[in-house]
Amino acid sequence: MKQLQVIVAGGGIGGLSLALSLHQAGIAVRVYEAVRDPSPPLGVGINLQPTAVRELTELGLGDLLSASGIATQRLNLCNKFGQLIHGEPRGIAAGYRWPQVSIHRGRLQVLMLRAVRDRSGADNIRSGLRFSGFEQRGDKDVVRFIDRDSRSELTDEADILVGDDGIHSAVRHQLYPAEGEPRFAQQILWRAAIEAEPFLDGQTMVIAGHFHQRIIVYPIGKAESGKLLTNWNCQMTVPDQAPLREDWNRQVEKKKVLSAFGGWRFSWLDLPALIERSSNIYEFPLVDRDPVSAWTFGHVTLLGDAAHPMQPIGGQAGSQAILDARALTRALIETSEPAAALARYDADRRPTMNDIILRNRNLGPEAAMQLAEERAPNGFSRVEDVISQDELDVVAKSFAAAAGLDVETVNHRPSYLSP
Ligand SMILES: Cc1cc2nc3c(=O)[nH]c(=O)nc-3n(C[C@H](O)[C@H](O)[C@H](O)COP(=O)(O)OP(=O)(O)OC[C@H]3O[C@@H](n4cnc5c(N)ncnc54)[C@H](O)[C@@H]3O)c2cc1C
């Protein structure tokens, strides 16, 4: 039988997961990435939920992940004064068989890129080539790319095209030409990663504040200095801000961040000091897109942020891209006809992802912080006087279960690809 050929447009977390997964399944894959040299680490912190760490472990990357990131053991939700509202165990401490890994997104991308090169061959990861269009001719996809430097056009042909080219996906644009720009949620994020002394136990992620102004801080790796590489995000409502195009490289002056968060100094964390010491602070609008009614069109489909760009609530965009990659690989193994396999993948993943996009617009576990702000804007002496344990449990559990992230589901679901 002739070997199936797959082209992936986009070598981000999802595209690289797909390349590794297809290689594991014996399916030929070529990844085209617009950036010429993806090796300088791009981005700041990203969280991988246990369900995704399980997949990367089954792809043989578990040890590398542990060495590069931090196994987060706890999530604390606090008010804007740093008072604890709710703390819960995460990862192994919560009973998962796999850890939650907080890691520098660029380090993750580089370790995955190396694995793809080693396993599939450097020829099959082609960088500096931007997807520009496709045609379905019979049972083939003819795909066009533009060379970033020479501006020349190159074509390639395969049985399947997967668009994993991010929130501004050009593949999605060809499928949905009238869609327009992402939806701006009138919130802005400022973010950086910096070496710092550990806070709390060095394995805790903290979200503090409320819907209109909050911070998310967590360690993402060990630094040579013995300190921890620490990710901080400041997020706030900006009602009058015109939509900004998201650009992972746009920087902002620290005085702008300090003017809003300069007073956020807690007994366990001096946020203004972290901001002061950060040399590169990135600005990013909070955006997503409305769910679409199909990802798959014949033998072309979407994956990751191209398929379901979501607000970063519950830290799962990267994890869900990894699960997409595994689900798509399984569909290709179990269904012999490519278009039928892609239709199966779409039916399997899209309804849940569409639900998460809409849920994320309404806050996830952070809803507890908003309740505390509304009921006790000046802080509290006893959190039980403000919010009950039952209310906290409902908020935390309903979100995890809807996203397929609860302990039972993750630990007991069958492997996507039996080793
Ligand atoms: C530079 C960068 C930094 C990021 N930093 C963070 C972060 O710090 N924290 C966080 O939580 N999330 C971050 N993200 C988003 C996060 O990686 C995704 O939400 C998630 O991992 C899903 O991955 P994805 O592969 O679907 O999309 P992405 O990771 O966005 O990857 C898409 C890839 O497609 C490439 N691409 C775009 N257009 C084309 C085209 N026309 N042809 C070929 N290739 C194309 C991009 O260069 C990119 O490598 C970042 C994304 C990028 C691109």
The ligand as an SDF file (V2000), in Angstrom:
LIG
                    3D

 53 58  0  0  0  0  0  0  0  0999 V2000
    6.0040   33.2450   18.9410 C   0  0  0  0  0  0  0  0  0  0  0  0
    4.9270   32.7060   19.8280 C   0  0  0  0  0  0  0  0  0  0  0  0
    5.0220   32.8790   21.2060 C   0  0  0  0  0  0  0  0  0  0  0  0
    4.0220   32.3730   22.0530 C   0  0  0  0  0  0  0  0  0  0  0  0
    4.1620   32.5580   23.3950 N   0  0  0  0  0  0  0  0  0  0  0  0
    3.2630   32.0120   24.2440 C   0  0  0  0  0  0  0  0  0  0  0  0
    3.4320   32.1190   25.6380 C   0  0  0  0  0  0  0  0  0  0  0  0
    4.3810   32.7100   26.1040 O   0  0  0  0  0  0  0  0  0  0  0  0
    2.5150   31.5450   26.4530 N   0  0  0  0  0  0  0  0  0  0  0  0
    1.4300   30.8630   25.9580 C   0  0  0  0  0  0  0  0  0  0  0  0
    0.6060   30.3400   26.7290 O   0  0  0  0  0  0  0  0  0  0  0  0
    1.2390   30.7480   24.6310 N   0  0  0  0  0  0  0  0  0  0  0  0
    2.1180   31.3000   23.7570 C   0  0  0  0  0  0  0  0  0  0  0  0
    1.9350   31.1780   22.4060 N   0  0  0  0  0  0  0  0  0  0  0  0
    0.7270   30.4990   21.9200 C   0  0  0  0  0  0  0  0  0  0  0  0
    0.8050   29.0160   22.1250 C   0  0  0  0  0  0  0  0  0  0  0  0
    1.9960   28.5150   21.6030 O   0  0  0  0  0  0  0  0  0  0  0  0
   -0.3980   28.4070   21.4380 C   0  0  0  0  0  0  0  0  0  0  0  0
   -1.5870   28.9520   21.9750 O   0  0  0  0  0  0  0  0  0  0  0  0
   -0.5180   26.9230   21.6530 C   0  0  0  0  0  0  0  0  0  0  0  0
    0.6980   26.3280   21.9490 O   0  0  0  0  0  0  0  0  0  0  0  0
   -1.1400   26.2380   20.4360 C   0  0  0  0  0  0  0  0  0  0  0  0
   -0.0990   26.0150   19.5010 O   0  0  0  0  0  0  0  0  0  0  0  0
   -0.2570   26.0850   17.9560 P   0  0  0  0  0  0  0  0  0  0  0  0
    0.8200   25.2070   17.4170 O   0  0  0  0  0  0  0  0  0  0  0  0
   -1.6410   25.7890   17.5260 O   0  0  0  0  0  0  0  0  0  0  0  0
    0.0070   27.5980   17.5640 O   0  0  0  0  0  0  0  0  0  0  0  0
    1.3250   28.4500   17.6640 P   0  0  0  0  0  0  0  0  0  0  0  0
    2.1580   28.0250   18.7890 O   0  0  0  0  0  0  0  0  0  0  0  0
    0.8720   29.8680   17.5550 O   0  0  0  0  0  0  0  0  0  0  0  0
    2.1570   28.0710   16.3400 O   0  0  0  0  0  0  0  0  0  0  0  0
    1.7900   28.4700   15.0270 C   0  0  0  0  0  0  0  0  0  0  0  0
    3.0420   28.3690   14.1690 C   0  0  0  0  0  0  0  0  0  0  0  0
    2.6600   28.6150   12.8100 O   0  0  0  0  0  0  0  0  0  0  0  0
    3.6270   29.4870   12.2240 C   0  0  0  0  0  0  0  0  0  0  0  0
    2.9480   30.1670   11.1200 N   0  0  0  0  0  0  0  0  0  0  0  0
    2.1110   31.2270   11.1710 C   0  0  0  0  0  0  0  0  0  0  0  0
    1.6540   31.5250    9.9300 N   0  0  0  0  0  0  0  0  0  0  0  0
    2.2110   30.6330    9.0840 C   0  0  0  0  0  0  0  0  0  0  0  0
    2.1140   30.3940    7.6780 C   0  0  0  0  0  0  0  0  0  0  0  0
    1.3410   31.1500    6.8950 N   0  0  0  0  0  0  0  0  0  0  0  0
    2.8400   29.3730    7.1230 N   0  0  0  0  0  0  0  0  0  0  0  0
    3.6410   28.5720    7.9140 C   0  0  0  0  0  0  0  0  0  0  0  0
    3.7610   28.7650    9.2600 N   0  0  0  0  0  0  0  0  0  0  0  0
    3.0450   29.7620    9.8350 C   0  0  0  0  0  0  0  0  0  0  0  0
    4.0670   30.3800   13.3670 C   0  0  0  0  0  0  0  0  0  0  0  0
    5.3300   30.9840   13.1310 O   0  0  0  0  0  0  0  0  0  0  0  0
    4.0860   29.3930   14.5280 C   0  0  0  0  0  0  0  0  0  0  0  0
    5.3370   28.7570   14.6490 O   0  0  0  0  0  0  0  0  0  0  0  0
    2.8920   31.6860   21.5100 C   0  0  0  0  0  0  0  0  0  0  0  0
    2.7810   31.5110   20.1180 C   0  0  0  0  0  0  0  0  0  0  0  0
    3.7890   32.0080   19.2750 C   0  0  0  0  0  0  0  0  0  0  0  0
    3.6700   31.7970   17.7660 C   0  0  0  0  0  0  0  0  0  0  0  0
  1  2  1  0
  2  3  1  0
  2 52  2  0
  3  4  2  0
  4  5  1  0
  4 50  1  0
  5  6  2  0
  6  7  1  0
  6 13  1  0
  7  8  2  0
  7  9  1  0
  9 10  1  0
 10 11  2  0
 10 12  1  0
 12 13  2  0
 13 14  1  0
 14 15  1  0
 14 50  1  0
 15 16  1  0
 16 17  1  0
 16 18  1  0
 18 19  1  0
 18 20  1  0
 20 21  1  0
 20 22  1  0
 22 23  1  0
 23 24  1  0
 24 25  2  0
 24 26  1  0
 24 27  1  0
 27 28  1  0
 28 29  2  0
 28 30  1  0
 28 31  1  0
 31 32  1  0
 32 33  1  0
 33 34  1  0
 33 48  1  0
 34 35  1  0
 35 36  1  0
 35 46  1  0
 36 37  1  0
 36 45  1  0
 37 38  2  0
 38 39  1  0
 39 40  1  0
 39 45  2  0
 40 41  1  0
 40 42  2  0
 42 43  1  0
 43 44  2  0
 44 45  1  0
 46 47  1  0
 46 48  1  0
 48 49  1  0
 50 51  2  0
 51 52  1  0
 52 53  1  0
M  END
$$$$
